[in-house]
């Protein structure tokens, strides 16, 4: 089973998201995907685990910004 995540483009353009992505040397899309995995919104079983774990502060920041997928589709 695979997961398809639909992200509003504006999420990837948020300065906080771009900063965290830069900090880990990845893309905003990848850091958001990892946020959803760490949040338990999607499973990581069909994806390679990244070499980083978002800090509790980063998780809280994304949560407080209201970051959520516009749609998560299981395919």
CHARMM-style PDB file with segment names, atoms N, HN, CA, C and O in Angstrom:
ATOM      1  N   UNK     1       0.840  -1.166   0.000  1.00  0.00      PROA
ATOM      2  CA  UNK     1       0.000   0.000   0.000  1.00  0.00      PROA
ATOM      3  C   UNK     1       0.889   1.234   0.000  1.00  0.00      PROA
ATOM      4  O   UNK     1       1.848   1.321   0.767  1.00  0.00      PROA
ATOM      5  N   UNK     2       0.568   2.172  -0.851  1.00  0.00      PROA
ATOM      6  HN  UNK     2      -0.212   2.101  -1.474  1.00  0.00      PROA
ATOM      7  CA  UNK     2       1.324   3.411  -0.944  1.00  0.00      PROA
ATOM      8  C   UNK     2       0.455   4.580  -0.521  1.00  0.00      PROA
ATOM      9  O   UNK     2      -0.774   4.519  -0.568  1.00  0.00      PROA
ATOM     10  N   UNK     3       1.116   5.633  -0.112  1.00  0.00      PROA
ATOM     11  HN  UNK     3       2.114   5.683  -0.074  1.00  0.00      PROA
ATOM     12  CA  UNK     3       0.412   6.838   0.323  1.00  0.00      PROA
ATOM     13  C   UNK     3       0.737   7.974  -0.628  1.00  0.00      PROA
ATOM     14  O   UNK     3       1.901   8.223  -0.941  1.00  0.00      PROA
ATOM     15  N   UNK     4      -0.291   8.655  -1.083  1.00  0.00      PROA
ATOM     16  HN  UNK     4      -1.237   8.453  -0.830  1.00  0.00      PROA
ATOM     17  CA  UNK     4      -0.119   9.837  -1.925  1.00  0.00      PROA
ATOM     18  C   UNK     4      -0.550  11.038  -1.102  1.00  0.00      PROA
ATOM     19  O   UNK     4      -1.665  11.074  -0.582  1.00  0.00      PROA
ATOM     20  N   UNK     5       0.328  12.015  -0.984  1.00  0.00      PROA
ATOM     21  HN  UNK     5       1.234  11.986  -1.406  1.00  0.00      PROA
ATOM     22  CA  UNK     5       0.046  13.199  -0.189  1.00  0.00      PROA
ATOM     23  C   UNK     5      -0.128  14.385  -1.122  1.00  0.00      PROA
ATOM     24  O   UNK     5       0.739  14.665  -1.950  1.00  0.00      PROA
ATOM     25  N   UNK     6      -1.240  15.074  -0.986  1.00  0.00      PROA
ATOM     26  HN  UNK     6      -1.943  14.846  -0.313  1.00  0.00      PROA
ATOM     27  CA  UNK     6      -1.473  16.284  -1.760  1.00  0.00      PROA
ATOM     28  C   UNK     6      -1.175  17.468  -0.841  1.00  0.00      PROA
ATOM     29  O   UNK     6      -1.815  17.630   0.199  1.00  0.00      PROA
ATOM     30  N   UNK     7      -0.207  18.287  -1.227  1.00  0.00      PROA
ATOM     31  HN  UNK     7       0.313  18.155  -2.072  1.00  0.00      PROA
ATOM     32  CA  UNK     7       0.190  19.437  -0.426  1.00  0.00      PROA
ATOM     33  C   UNK     7      -0.166  20.730  -1.142  1.00  0.00      PROA
ATOM     34  O   UNK     7       0.111  20.879  -2.332  1.00  0.00      PROA
ATOM     35  N   UNK     8      -0.778  21.664  -0.424  1.00  0.00      PROA
ATOM     36  HN  UNK     8      -1.003  21.543   0.543  1.00  0.00      PROA
ATOM     37  CA  UNK     8      -0.948  22.982  -1.024  1.00  0.00      PROA
ATOM     38  C   UNK     8       0.439  23.584  -1.272  1.00  0.00      PROA
ATOM     39  O   UNK     8       1.309  23.498  -0.406  1.00  0.00      PROA
ATOM     40  N   UNK     9       0.651  24.178  -2.419  1.00  0.00      PROA
ATOM     41  HN  UNK     9      -0.056  24.248  -3.123  1.00  0.00      PROA
ATOM     42  CA  UNK     9       1.952  24.752  -2.775  1.00  0.00      PROA
ATOM     43  C   UNK     9       2.425  25.763  -1.743  1.00  0.00      PROA
ATOM     44  O   UNK     9       3.626  25.883  -1.500  1.00  0.00      PROA
ATOM     45  N   UNK    10       1.498  26.491  -1.133  1.00  0.00      PROA
ATOM     46  HN  UNK    10       0.523  26.393  -1.330  1.00  0.00      PROA
ATOM     47  CA  UNK    10       1.861  27.516  -0.155  1.00  0.00      PROA
ATOM     48  C   UNK    10       2.595  26.931   1.049  1.00  0.00      PROA
ATOM     49  O   UNK    10       3.420  27.616   1.654  1.00  0.00      PROA
ATOM     50  N   UNK    11       2.310  25.671   1.411  1.00  0.00      PROA
ATOM     51  HN  UNK    11       1.640  25.115   0.920  1.00  0.00      PROA
ATOM     52  CA  UNK    11       3.008  25.060   2.550  1.00  0.00      PROA
ATOM     53  C   UNK    11       4.503  24.960   2.290  1.00  0.00      PROA
ATOM     54  O   UNK    11       5.309  25.238   3.178  1.00  0.00      PROA
ATOM     55  N   UNK    12       4.872  24.570   1.094  1.00  0.00      PROA
ATOM     56  HN  UNK    12       4.217  24.344   0.373  1.00  0.00      PROA
ATOM     57  CA  UNK    12       6.278  24.398   0.747  1.00  0.00      PROA
ATOM     58  C   UNK    12       7.011  25.721   0.604  1.00  0.00      PROA
ATOM     59  O   UNK    12       8.241  25.758   0.590  1.00  0.00      PROA
ATOM     60  N   UNK    13       6.265  26.792   0.500  1.00  0.00      PROA
ATOM     61  HN  UNK    13       5.265  26.762   0.511  1.00  0.00      PROA
ATOM     62  CA  UNK    13       6.876  28.114   0.344  1.00  0.00      PROA
ATOM     63  C   UNK    13       6.965  28.884   1.661  1.00  0.00      PROA
ATOM     64  O   UNK    13       7.473  30.005   1.690  1.00  0.00      PROA
ATOM     65  N   UNK    14       6.472  28.287   2.753  1.00  0.00      PROA
ATOM     66  HN  UNK    14       6.059  27.377   2.729  1.00  0.00      PROA
ATOM     67  CA  UNK    14       6.552  28.953   4.053  1.00  0.00      PROA
ATOM     68  C   UNK    14       8.012  29.043   4.483  1.00  0.00      PROA
ATOM     69  O   UNK    14       8.767  28.078   4.356  1.00  0.00      PROA
ATOM     70  N   UNK    15       8.400  30.204   4.990  1.00  0.00      PROA
ATOM     71  HN  UNK    15       7.787  30.987   5.093  1.00  0.00      PROA
ATOM     72  CA  UNK    15       9.795  30.413   5.394  1.00  0.00      PROA
ATOM     73  C   UNK    15      10.245  29.407   6.443  1.00  0.00      PROA
ATOM     74  O   UNK    15      11.375  28.920   6.387  1.00  0.00      PROA
ATOM     75  N   UNK    16       9.381  29.090   7.394  1.00  0.00      PROA
ATOM     76  HN  UNK    16       8.464  29.485   7.440  1.00  0.00      PROA
ATOM     77  CA  UNK    16       9.748  28.137   8.448  1.00  0.00      PROA
ATOM     78  C   UNK    16      10.028  26.757   7.855  1.00  0.00      PROA
ATOM     79  O   UNK    16      10.973  26.083   8.263  1.00  0.00      PROA
ATOM     80  N   UNK    17       9.215  26.343   6.904  1.00  0.00      PROA
ATOM     81  HN  UNK    17       8.447  26.891   6.573  1.00  0.00      PROA
ATOM     82  CA  UNK    17       9.401  25.037   6.268  1.00  0.00      PROA
ATOM     83  C   UNK    17      10.694  25.034   5.456  1.00  0.00      PROA
ATOM     84  O   UNK    17      11.466  24.077   5.517  1.00  0.00      PROA
ATOM     85  N   UNK    18      10.929  26.094   4.702  1.00  0.00      PROA
ATOM     86  HN  UNK    18      10.302  26.872   4.653  1.00  0.00      PROA
ATOM     87  CA  UNK    18      12.157  26.179   3.900  1.00  0.00      PROA
ATOM     88  C   UNK    18      13.392  26.184   4.798  1.00  0.00      PROA
ATOM     89  O   UNK    18      14.405  25.574   4.459  1.00  0.00      PROA
ATOM     90  N   UNK    19      13.315  26.870   5.941  1.00  0.00      PROA
ATOM     91  HN  UNK    19      12.491  27.366   6.216  1.00  0.00      PROA
ATOM     92  CA  UNK    19      14.448  26.915   6.864  1.00  0.00      PROA
ATOM     93  C   UNK    19      14.756  25.528   7.431  1.00  0.00      PROA
ATOM     94  O   UNK    19      15.914  25.112   7.458  1.00  0.00      PROA
ATOM     95  N   UNK    20      13.731  24.820   7.879  1.00  0.00      PROA
ATOM     96  HN  UNK    20      12.790  25.159   7.857  1.00  0.00      PROA
ATOM     97  CA  UNK    20      13.950  23.483   8.436  1.00  0.00      PROA
ATOM     98  C   UNK    20      14.500  22.553   7.352  1.00  0.00      PROA
ATOM     99  O   UNK    20      15.402  21.758   7.619  1.00  0.00      PROA
ATOM    100  N   UNK    21      13.973  22.646   6.153  1.00  0.00      PROA
ATOM    101  HN  UNK    21      13.241  23.292   5.936  1.00  0.00      PROA
ATOM    102  CA  UNK    21      14.468  21.815   5.050  1.00  0.00      PROA
ATOM    103  C   UNK    21      15.939  22.117   4.768  1.00  0.00      PROA
ATOM    104  O   UNK    21      16.738  21.199   4.583  1.00  0.00      PROA
ATOM    105  N   UNK    22      16.292  23.393   4.737  1.00  0.00      PROA
ATOM    106  HN  UNK    22      15.642  24.138   4.887  1.00  0.00      PROA
ATOM    107  CA  UNK    22      17.681  23.787   4.514  1.00  0.00      PROA
ATOM    108  C   UNK    22      18.571  23.232   5.623  1.00  0.00      PROA
ATOM    109  O   UNK    22      19.674  22.750   5.366  1.00  0.00      PROA
ATOM    110  N   UNK    23      18.085  23.304   6.845  1.00  0.00      PROA
ATOM    111  HN  UNK    23      17.189  23.695   7.054  1.00  0.00      PROA
ATOM    112  CA  UNK    23      18.849  22.829   7.998  1.00  0.00      PROA
ATOM    113  C   UNK    23      19.208  21.349   7.869  1.00  0.00      PROA
ATOM    114  O   UNK    23      20.292  20.933   8.280  1.00  0.00      PROA
ATOM    115  N   UNK    24      18.299  20.552   7.299  1.00  0.00      PROA
ATOM    116  HN  UNK    24      17.418  20.889   6.966  1.00  0.00      PROA
ATOM    117  CA  UNK    24      18.539  19.122   7.142  1.00  0.00      PROA
ATOM    118  C   UNK    24      19.063  18.755   5.751  1.00  0.00      PROA
ATOM    119  O   UNK    24      19.291  17.579   5.466  1.00  0.00      PROA
ATOM    120  N   UNK    25      19.254  19.747   4.889  1.00  0.00      PROA
ATOM    121  HN  UNK    25      19.068  20.702   5.120  1.00  0.00      PROA
ATOM    122  CA  UNK    25      19.774  19.474   3.558  1.00  0.00      PROA
ATOM    123  C   UNK    25      18.808  18.696   2.689  1.00  0.00      PROA
ATOM    124  O   UNK    25      19.210  17.801   1.944  1.00  0.00      PROA
ATOM    125  N   UNK    26      17.537  19.037   2.784  1.00  0.00      PROA
ATOM    126  HN  UNK    26      17.211  19.764   3.389  1.00  0.00      PROA
ATOM    127  CA  UNK    26      16.520  18.346   2.005  1.00  0.00      PROA
ATOM    128  C   UNK    26      15.547  19.377   1.426  1.00  0.00      PROA
ATOM    129  O   UNK    26      15.760  20.581   1.563  1.00  0.00      PROA
ATOM    130  N   UNK    27      14.501  18.910   0.792  1.00  0.00      PROA
ATOM    131  HN  UNK    27      14.327  17.931   0.680  1.00  0.00      PROA
ATOM    132  CA  UNK    27      13.521  19.811   0.184  1.00  0.00      PROA
ATOM    133  C   UNK    27      12.364  20.061   1.152  1.00  0.00      PROA
ATOM    134  O   UNK    27      12.135  19.262   2.060  1.00  0.00      PROA
ATOM    135  N   UNK    28      11.641  21.155   0.965  1.00  0.00      PROA
ATOM    136  HN  UNK    28      11.827  21.804   0.227  1.00  0.00      PROA
ATOM    137  CA  UNK    28      10.457  21.390   1.794  1.00  0.00      PROA
ATOM    138  C   UNK    28       9.449  20.237   1.704  1.00  0.00      PROA
ATOM    139  O   UNK    28       8.841  19.865   2.707  1.00  0.00      PROA
ATOM    140  N   UNK    29       9.274  19.679   0.517  1.00  0.00      PROA
ATOM    141  HN  UNK    29       9.768  19.981  -0.298  1.00  0.00      PROA
ATOM    142  CA  UNK    29       8.343  18.562   0.351  1.00  0.00      PROA
ATOM    143  C   UNK    29       8.751  17.368   1.212  1.00  0.00      PROA
ATOM    144  O   UNK    29       7.908  16.739   1.852  1.00  0.00      PROA
ATOM    145  N   UNK    30      10.043  17.062   1.223  1.00  0.00      PROA
ATOM    146  HN  UNK    30      10.727  17.573   0.703  1.00  0.00      PROA
ATOM    147  CA  UNK    30      10.534  15.920   2.005  1.00  0.00      PROA
ATOM    148  C   UNK    30      10.411  16.158   3.504  1.00  0.00      PROA
ATOM    149  O   UNK    30      10.056  15.247   4.252  1.00  0.00      PROA
ATOM    150  N   UNK    31      10.702  17.371   3.943  1.00  0.00      PROA
ATOM    151  HN  UNK    31      10.991  18.112   3.336  1.00  0.00      PROA
ATOM    152  CA  UNK    31      10.612  17.648   5.375  1.00  0.00      PROA
ATOM    153  C   UNK    31       9.143  17.619   5.828  1.00  0.00      PROA
ATOM    154  O   UNK    31       8.856  17.186   6.944  1.00  0.00      PROA
ATOM    155  N   UNK    32       8.224  18.067   4.987  1.00  0.00      PROA
ATOM    156  HN  UNK    32       8.458  18.418   4.081  1.00  0.00      PROA
ATOM    157  CA  UNK    32       6.810  17.984   5.331  1.00  0.00      PROA
ATOM    158  C   UNK    32       6.339  16.535   5.355  1.00  0.00      PROA
ATOM    159  O   UNK    32       5.574  16.143   6.236  1.00  0.00      PROA
ATOM    160  N   UNK    33       6.788  15.752   4.403  1.00  0.00      PROA
ATOM    161  HN  UNK    33       7.409  16.071   3.688  1.00  0.00      PROA
ATOM    162  CA  UNK    33       6.443  14.328   4.396  1.00  0.00      PROA
ATOM    163  C   UNK    33       6.919  13.676   5.687  1.00  0.00      PROA
ATOM    164  O   UNK    33       6.199  12.883   6.294  1.00  0.00      PROA
ATOM    165  N   UNK    34       8.141  14.016   6.104  1.00  0.00      PROA
ATOM    166  HN  UNK    34       8.726  14.660   5.612  1.00  0.00      PROA
ATOM    167  CA  UNK    34       8.669  13.450   7.338  1.00  0.00      PROA
ATOM    168  C   UNK    34       7.857  13.930   8.543  1.00  0.00      PROA
ATOM    169  O   UNK    34       7.639  13.160   9.478  1.00  0.00      PROA
ATOM    170  N   UNK    35       7.410  15.171   8.539  1.00  0.00      PROA
ATOM    171  HN  UNK    35       7.587  15.797   7.779  1.00  0.00      PROA
ATOM    172  CA  UNK    35       6.553  15.687   9.597  1.00  0.00      PROA
ATOM    173  C   UNK    35       5.271  14.854   9.693  1.00  0.00      PROA
ATOM    174  O   UNK    35       4.838  14.504  10.791  1.00  0.00      PROA
ATOM    175  N   UNK    36       4.671  14.538   8.553  1.00  0.00      PROA
ATOM    176  HN  UNK    36       5.023  14.822   7.661  1.00  0.00      PROA
ATOM    177  CA  UNK    36       3.443  13.735   8.559  1.00  0.00      PROA
ATOM    178  C   UNK    36       3.710  12.325   9.066  1.00  0.00      PROA
ATOM    179  O   UNK    36       2.865  11.741   9.744  1.00  0.00      PROA
ATOM    180  N   UNK    37       4.878  11.771   8.745  1.00  0.00      PROA
ATOM    181  HN  UNK    37       5.565  12.245   8.194  1.00  0.00      PROA
ATOM    182  CA  UNK    37       5.242  10.444   9.243  1.00  0.00      PROA
ATOM    183  C   UNK    37       5.413  10.499  10.756  1.00  0.00      PROA
ATOM    184  O   UNK    37       4.850   9.672  11.474  1.00  0.00      PROA
ATOM    185  N   UNK    38       6.186  11.466  11.248  1.00  0.00      PROA
ATOM    186  HN  UNK    38       6.643  12.138  10.666  1.00  0.00      PROA
ATOM    187  CA  UNK    38       6.407  11.594  12.682  1.00  0.00      PROA
ATOM    188  C   UNK    38       5.111  11.897  13.431  1.00  0.00      PROA
ATOM    189  O   UNK    38       4.961  11.510  14.590  1.00  0.00      PROA
ATOM    190  N   UNK    39       4.183  12.582  12.781  1.00  0.00      PROA
ATOM    191  HN  UNK    39       4.306  12.897  11.840  1.00  0.00      PROA
ATOM    192  CA  UNK    39       2.901  12.908  13.406  1.00  0.00      PROA
ATOM    193  C   UNK    39       1.962  11.707  13.435  1.00  0.00      PROA
ATOM    194  O   UNK    39       0.953  11.718  14.140  1.00  0.00      PROA
ATOM    195  N   UNK    40       2.295  10.678  12.672  1.00  0.00      PROA
ATOM    196  HN  UNK    40       3.115  10.669  12.099  1.00  0.00      PROA
ATOM    197  CA  UNK    40       1.444   9.505  12.601  1.00  0.00      PROA
ATOM    198  C   UNK    40       0.331   9.616  11.583  1.00  0.00      PROA
ATOM    199  O   UNK    40      -0.569   8.777  11.554  1.00  0.00      PROA
ATOM    200  N   UNK    41       0.381  10.655  10.734  1.00  0.00      PROA
ATOM    201  HN  UNK    41       1.113  11.336  10.757  1.00  0.00      PROA
ATOM    202  CA  UNK    41      -0.646  10.814   9.708  1.00  0.00      PROA
ATOM    203  C   UNK    41      -0.483   9.826   8.564  1.00  0.00      PROA
ATOM    204  O   UNK    41      -1.466   9.402   7.955  1.00  0.00      PROA
ATOM    205  N   UNK    42       0.755   9.463   8.277  1.00  0.00      PROA
ATOM    206  HN  UNK    42       1.553   9.808   8.772  1.00  0.00      PROA
ATOM    207  CA  UNK    42       1.025   8.456   7.254  1.00  0.00      PROA
ATOM    208  C   UNK    42       2.066   7.488   7.795  1.00  0.00      PROA
ATOM    209  O   UNK    42       2.807   7.813   8.723  1.00  0.00      PROA
ATOM    210  N   UNK    43       2.116   6.314   7.218  1.00  0.00      PROA
ATOM    211  HN  UNK    43       1.514   6.049   6.464  1.00  0.00      PROA
ATOM    212  CA  UNK    43       3.093   5.306   7.612  1.00  0.00      PROA
ATOM    213  C   UNK    43       4.326   5.397   6.736  1.00  0.00      PROA
ATOM    214  O   UNK    43       4.243   5.758   5.562  1.00  0.00      PROA
ATOM    215  N   UNK    44       5.463   5.069   7.312  1.00  0.00      PROA
ATOM    216  HN  UNK    44       5.530   4.776   8.265  1.00  0.00      PROA
ATOM    217  CA  UNK    44       6.721   5.142   6.580  1.00  0.00      PROA
ATOM    218  C   UNK    44       7.118   3.795   6.006  1.00  0.00      PROA
ATOM    219  O   UNK    44       8.229   3.656   5.496  1.00  0.00      PROA
ATOM    220  N   UNK    45       6.248   2.802   6.074  1.00  0.00      PROA
ATOM    221  HN  UNK    45       5.345   2.915   6.489  1.00  0.00      PROA
ATOM    222  CA  UNK    45       6.646   1.455   5.674  1.00  0.00      PROA
ATOM    223  C   UNK    45       6.996   1.314   4.198  1.00  0.00      PROA
ATOM    224  O   UNK    45       7.696   0.370   3.830  1.00  0.00      PROA
ATOM    225  N   UNK    46       6.536   2.216   3.346  1.00  0.00      PROA
ATOM    226  HN  UNK    46       5.968   2.983   3.645  1.00  0.00      PROA
ATOM    227  CA  UNK    46       6.859   2.114   1.927  1.00  0.00      PROA
ATOM    228  C   UNK    46       7.861   3.187   1.504  1.00  0.00      PROA
ATOM    229  O   UNK    46       8.025   3.456   0.314  1.00  0.00      PROA
ATOM    230  N   UNK    47       8.521   3.788   2.469  1.00  0.00      PROA
ATOM    231  HN  UNK    47       8.389   3.570   3.435  1.00  0.00      PROA
ATOM    232  CA  UNK    47       9.475   4.856   2.169  1.00  0.00      PROA
ATOM    233  C   UNK    47      10.747   4.639   2.976  1.00  0.00      PROA
ATOM    234  O   UNK    47      10.727   4.010   4.034  1.00  0.00      PROA
ATOM    235  N   UNK    48      11.850   5.166   2.463  1.00  0.00      PROA
ATOM    236  HN  UNK    48      11.866   5.677   1.604  1.00  0.00      PROA
ATOM    237  CA  UNK    48      13.114   5.098   3.180  1.00  0.00      PROA
ATOM    238  C   UNK    48      13.106   6.126   4.302  1.00  0.00      PROA
ATOM    239  O   UNK    48      12.723   7.278   4.094  1.00  0.00      PROA
ATOM    240  N   UNK    49      13.527   5.711   5.481  1.00  0.00      PROA
ATOM    241  HN  UNK    49      13.838   4.775   5.649  1.00  0.00      PROA
ATOM    242  CA  UNK    49      13.589   6.634   6.618  1.00  0.00      PROA
ATOM    243  C   UNK    49      14.681   7.675   6.377  1.00  0.00      PROA
ATOM    244  O   UNK    49      15.786   7.320   5.968  1.00  0.00      PROA
ATOM    245  N   UNK    50      14.392   8.943   6.621  1.00  0.00      PROA
ATOM    246  HN  UNK    50      13.494   9.232   6.953  1.00  0.00      PROA
ATOM    247  CA  UNK    50      15.431   9.964   6.470  1.00  0.00      PROA
ATOM    248  C   UNK    50      16.482   9.846   7.566  1.00  0.00      PROA
ATOM    249  O   UNK    50      16.278   9.152   8.563  1.00  0.00      PROA
ATOM    250  N   UNK    51      17.589  10.519   7.377  1.00  0.00      PROA
ATOM    251  HN  UNK    51      17.754  11.082   6.567  1.00  0.00      PROA
ATOM    252  CA  UNK    51      18.704  10.459   8.316  1.00  0.00      PROA
ATOM    253  C   UNK    51      18.541  11.440   9.464  1.00  0.00      PROA
ATOM    254  O   UNK    51      19.511  11.720  10.167  1.00  0.00      PROA
ATOM    255  N   UNK    52      17.359  11.963   9.671  1.00  0.00      PROA
ATOM    256  HN  UNK    52      16.571  11.736   9.099  1.00  0.00      PROA
ATOM    257  CA  UNK    52      17.134  12.953  10.715  1.00  0.00      PROA
ATOM    258  C   UNK    52      15.777  12.715  11.360  1.00  0.00      PROA
ATOM    259  O   UNK    52      14.908  12.040  10.807  1.00  0.00      PROA
ATOM    260  N   UNK    53      15.623  13.286  12.541  1.00  0.00      PROA
ATOM    261  HN  UNK    53      16.328  13.835  12.991  1.00  0.00      PROA
ATOM    262  CA  UNK    53      14.349  13.278  13.252  1.00  0.00      PROA
ATOM    263  C   UNK    53      14.041  14.737  13.586  1.00  0.00      PROA
ATOM    264  O   UNK    53      14.877  15.439  14.155  1.00  0.00      PROA
ATOM    265  N   UNK    54      12.857  15.178  13.234  1.00  0.00      PROA
ATOM    266  HN  UNK    54      12.178  14.607  12.772  1.00  0.00      PROA
ATOM    267  CA  UNK    54      12.470  16.541  13.559  1.00  0.00      PROA
ATOM    268  C   UNK    54      12.399  16.695  15.079  1.00  0.00      PROA
ATOM    269  O   UNK    54      11.905  15.814  15.782  1.00  0.00      PROA
ATOM    270  N   UNK    55      12.894  17.813  15.564  1.00  0.00      PROA
ATOM    271  HN  UNK    55      13.296  18.529  14.993  1.00  0.00      PROA
ATOM    272  CA  UNK    55      12.908  18.058  17.000  1.00  0.00      PROA
ATOM    273  C   UNK    55      11.486  18.336  17.496  1.00  0.00      PROA
ATOM    274  O   UNK    55      10.612  18.680  16.700  1.00  0.00      PROA
ATOM    275  N   UNK    56      11.248  18.192  18.794  1.00  0.00      PROA
ATOM    276  HN  UNK    56      11.958  17.913  19.441  1.00  0.00      PROA
ATOM    277  CA  UNK    56       9.932  18.540  19.326  1.00  0.00      PROA
ATOM    278  C   UNK    56       9.544  19.992  19.019  1.00  0.00      PROA
ATOM    279  O   UNK    56       8.371  20.280  18.778  1.00  0.00      PROA
ATOM    280  N   UNK    57      10.517  20.901  19.026  1.00  0.00      PROA
ATOM    281  HN  UNK    57      11.469  20.667  19.221  1.00  0.00      PROA
ATOM    282  CA  UNK    57      10.222  22.299  18.696  1.00  0.00      PROA
ATOM    283  C   UNK    57       9.788  22.458  17.245  1.00  0.00      PROA
ATOM    284  O   UNK    57       8.862  23.217  16.955  1.00  0.00      PROA
ATOM    285  N   UNK    58      10.449  21.748  16.329  1.00  0.00      PROA
ATOM    286  HN  UNK    58      11.201  21.131  16.564  1.00  0.00      PROA
ATOM    287  CA  UNK    58      10.068  21.813  14.912  1.00  0.00      PROA
ATOM    288  C   UNK    58       8.679  21.211  14.709  1.00  0.00      PROA
ATOM    289  O   UNK    58       7.867  21.753  13.960  1.00  0.00      PROA
ATOM    290  N   UNK    59       8.411  20.098  15.375  1.00  0.00      PROA
ATOM    291  HN  UNK    59       9.071  19.658  15.984  1.00  0.00      PROA
ATOM    292  CA  UNK    59       7.087  19.476  15.272  1.00  0.00      PROA
ATOM    293  C   UNK    59       6.013  20.435  15.787  1.00  0.00      PROA
ATOM    294  O   UNK    59       4.964  20.589  15.162  1.00  0.00      PROA
ATOM    295  N   UNK    60       6.277  21.079  16.931  1.00  0.00      PROA
ATOM    296  HN  UNK    60       7.129  20.954  17.439  1.00  0.00      PROA
ATOM    297  CA  UNK    60       5.315  22.023  17.501  1.00  0.00      PROA
ATOM    298  C   UNK    60       5.128  23.232  16.587  1.00  0.00      PROA
ATOM    299  O   UNK    60       4.011  23.723  16.423  1.00  0.00      PROA
ATOM    300  N   UNK    61       6.221  23.710  15.992  1.00  0.00      PROA
ATOM    301  HN  UNK    61       7.128  23.311  16.125  1.00  0.00      PROA
ATOM    302  CA  UNK    61       6.138  24.841  15.069  1.00  0.00      PROA
ATOM    303  C   UNK    61       5.222  24.522  13.900  1.00  0.00      PROA
ATOM    304  O   UNK    61       4.322  25.300  13.582  1.00  0.00      PROA
ATOM    305  N   UNK    62       5.448  23.374  13.256  1.00  0.00      PROA
ATOM    306  HN  UNK    62       6.178  22.742  13.514  1.00  0.00      PROA
ATOM    307  CA  UNK    62       4.611  22.991  12.112  1.00  0.00      PROA
ATOM    308  C   UNK    62       3.158  22.824  12.552  1.00  0.00      PROA
ATOM    309  O   UNK    62       2.243  23.238  11.841  1.00  0.00      PROA
ATOM    310  N   UNK    63       2.946  22.223  13.713  1.00  0.00      PROA
ATOM    311  HN  UNK    63       3.689  21.886  14.291  1.00  0.00      PROA
ATOM    312  CA  UNK    63       1.584  22.041  14.223  1.00  0.00      PROA
ATOM    313  C   UNK    63       0.922  23.399  14.469  1.00  0.00      PROA
ATOM    314  O   UNK    63      -0.224  23.619  14.077  1.00  0.00      PROA
ATOM    315  N   UNK    64       1.651  24.302  15.120  1.00  0.00      PROA
ATOM    316  HN  UNK    64       2.582  24.123  15.438  1.00  0.00      PROA
ATOM    317  CA  UNK    64       1.102  25.619  15.427  1.00  0.00      PROA
ATOM    318  C   UNK    64       0.825  26.452  14.173  1.00  0.00      PROA
ATOM    319  O   UNK    64      -0.052  27.316  14.177  1.00  0.00      PROA
ATOM    320  N   UNK    65       1.579  26.188  13.099  1.00  0.00      PROA
ATOM    321  HN  UNK    65       2.291  25.486  13.095  1.00  0.00      PROA
ATOM    322  CA  UNK    65       1.333  26.878  11.832  1.00  0.00      PROA
ATOM    323  C   UNK    65       0.112  26.312  11.108  1.00  0.00      PROA
ATOM    324  O   UNK    65      -0.310  26.844  10.081  1.00  0.00      PROA
ATOM    325  N   UNK    66      -0.444  25.242  11.644  1.00  0.00      PROA
ATOM    326  HN  UNK    66      -0.101  24.810  12.478  1.00  0.00      PROA
ATOM    327  CA  UNK    66      -1.624  24.635  11.029  1.00  0.00      PROA
ATOM    328  C   UNK    66      -1.290  23.824   9.802  1.00  0.00      PROA
ATOM    329  O   UNK    66      -2.125  23.671   8.911  1.00  0.00      PROA
ATOM    330  N   UNK    67      -0.072  23.300   9.742  1.00  0.00      PROA
ATOM    331  HN  UNK    67       0.606  23.425  10.465  1.00  0.00      PROA
ATOM    332  CA  UNK    67       0.341  22.533   8.567  1.00  0.00      PROA
ATOM    333  C   UNK    67      -0.319  21.165   8.605  1.00  0.00      PROA
ATOM    334  O   UNK    67      -0.165  20.399   9.556  1.00  0.00      PROA
ATOM    335  N   UNK    68      -1.049  20.889   7.555  1.00  0.00      PROA
ATOM    336  HN  UNK    68      -1.175  21.511   6.783  1.00  0.00      PROA
ATOM    337  CA  UNK    68      -1.678  19.589   7.380  1.00  0.00      PROA
ATOM    338  C   UNK    68      -1.897  19.368   5.884  1.00  0.00      PROA
ATOM    339  O   UNK    68      -2.039  20.323   5.120  1.00  0.00      PROA
ATOM    340  N   UNK    69      -1.923  18.123   5.486  1.00  0.00      PROA
ATOM    341  HN  UNK    69      -1.808  17.347   6.107  1.00  0.00      PROA
ATOM    342  CA  UNK    69      -2.146  17.863   4.052  1.00  0.00      PROA
ATOM    343  C   UNK    69      -3.563  18.226   3.671  1.00  0.00      PROA
ATOM    344  O   UNK    69      -4.485  18.100   4.478  1.00  0.00      PROA
ATOM    345  N   UNK    70      -3.737  18.677   2.440  1.00  0.00      PROA
ATOM    346  HN  UNK    70      -2.989  18.780   1.785  1.00  0.00      PROA
ATOM    347  CA  UNK    70      -5.095  18.953   1.967  1.00  0.00      PROA
ATOM    348  C   UNK    70      -5.803  17.631   1.684  1.00  0.00      PROA
ATOM    349  O   UNK    70      -7.032  17.555   1.701  1.00  0.00      PROA
ATOM    350  N   UNK    71      -5.008  16.586   1.423  1.00  0.00      PROA
ATOM    351  HN  UNK    71      -4.010  16.647   1.409  1.00  0.00      PROA
ATOM    352  CA  UNK    71      -5.579  15.262   1.194  1.00  0.00      PROA
ATOM    353  C   UNK    71      -4.481  14.226   1.338  1.00  0.00      PROA
ATOM    354  O   UNK    71      -3.368  14.412   0.847  1.00  0.00      PROA
ATOM    355  N   UNK    72      -4.804  13.133   2.015  1.00  0.00      PROA
ATOM    356  HN  UNK    72      -5.709  12.983   2.414  1.00  0.00      PROA
ATOM    357  CA  UNK    72      -3.927  11.974   2.054  1.00  0.00      PROA
ATOM    358  C   UNK    72      -4.712  10.838   1.437  1.00  0.00      PROA
ATOM    359  O   UNK    72      -5.808  10.508   1.888  1.00  0.00      PROA
ATOM    360  N   UNK    73      -4.150  10.249   0.414  1.00  0.00      PROA
ATOM    361  HN  UNK    73      -3.260  10.517   0.048  1.00  0.00      PROA
ATOM    362  CA  UNK    73      -4.851   9.199  -0.334  1.00  0.00      PROA
ATOM    363  C   UNK    73      -4.049   7.906  -0.226  1.00  0.00      PROA
ATOM    364  O   UNK    73      -2.855   7.890  -0.523  1.00  0.00      PROA
ATOM    365  N   UNK    74      -4.690   6.839   0.190  1.00  0.00      PROA
ATOM    366  HN  UNK    74      -5.660   6.852   0.432  1.00  0.00      PROA
ATOM    367  CA  UNK    74      -4.048   5.537   0.244  1.00  0.00      PROA
ATOM    368  C   UNK    74      -4.319   4.838  -1.087  1.00  0.00      PROA
ATOM    369  O   UNK    74      -5.471   4.629  -1.468  1.00  0.00      PROA
ATOM    370  N   UNK    75      -3.239   4.479  -1.792  1.00  0.00      PROA
ATOM    371  HN  UNK    75      -2.303   4.649  -1.483  1.00  0.00      PROA
ATOM    372  CA  UNK    75      -3.409   3.839  -3.101  1.00  0.00      PROA
ATOM    373  C   UNK    75      -2.753   2.476  -3.123  1.00  0.00      PROA
ATOM    374  OT1 UNK    75      -2.793   1.788  -4.143  1.00  0.00      PROA
TER     375      UNK     75
END
